[in-house]
Amino acid sequence: MSVSVIVTVAIAALSALVFLIVGFIVGVIVKQKTSEKEIGSATQEATRIVNNALQEAENAKKSRLIEAKDEIHKLRSDADKEIRERRSEVQKQENRLNQREEYLDKRADSIEAKNESLSQKLKEADEKLLEIDSIKKSQFDMLEKISGLSKEQAKEQALLMLQKVGLSDKVEAYPAQLSGGQKQRVAVAVSMICGKNLLVFDEPTSGLDFDSMAQVAGLIRRLSDIGKVIFVVTHDFEFVCRICSRVLHFDEGEMPDDVPVVMDALPKLRELFSVKVNGSEGDREGGLGYSDGKER
């Protein structure tokens, strides 16, 4: 083989090698360029994604900050409201406590005043009891003198007479606690004890209702039944018709009339007592009509 051929072959081989190397280098360069482009594109995409993520994060952060501010504002508002309510409740409790304290102070003052008043009343009651005991003693002394009985006998008779006139439950009663009729019955009881044969009653039915008048009339009839001579000063026509046997009419120191209380004298009695008849005859006479002259 000739040298030229060998050289030609070597040159061809060398050229081929150079082409290969150049192609490789060109491929590497092209690949590198492509990679750089892809990398740039990827970098841009990554940058975009990162920016979007940062923007979303920022937006989320702002949104959360706004929500947090709203929540904080709501919490503060609720807390302020609760504080106001509690302060109001505390103020109300303080007001109630102050009112209660004022009430207790007034109550204490009232109780103190009542205690003072009660003490005064108890003192007055003690003095009144002493006075009543003194009055009772003087009354029994007077009753003893009038009746001629001993104190014990007078006391026994007083209790017995009170029982007879239906006032045994009023032994400890004050005069002011008795009605007009009860006072008259006490007077009758005294007259039953005193032992006097002549008794004078001055207007014994003044201010009494019909039932009380009837009771007093019954008691005076009982005195008459045991032999007492009784004079009654009265303007009560019904009372006269119930207990009296005679009516003595006094006028300016004189006695112009002496009228028996009988049915025949009824017109005269009506005239004396100025009685007008407004119903059936005898309605106001309490059963008058007996002609035997006995005491009614």
Secondary structure, DSSP 8 states (H G I E B T S, - for coil): --HHHHHHHHHHHHHHHHHHHHHHHHHHHHHHHHHHHHHHHHHHHHHHHHHHHHHHHHHHHHHHHHHHHHHHHHHHHHHHHHHHHHHHHHHHHHHHHHHHHHHHHHHHHHHHHHHHHHHHHHHHHHHHHHHHHHHHHHHHHHHHHHH---HHHHHHHHHHHHHHTT-GGGTT--GGGS-HHHHHHHHHHHHHHH--SEEEEESTTTT--HHHHHHHHHHHHHHHHTT-EEEEE---HHHHHHH-SEEEEEETTEEEEEEE-SGGGHHHHHHHTT----SSTTTTTTT----S----
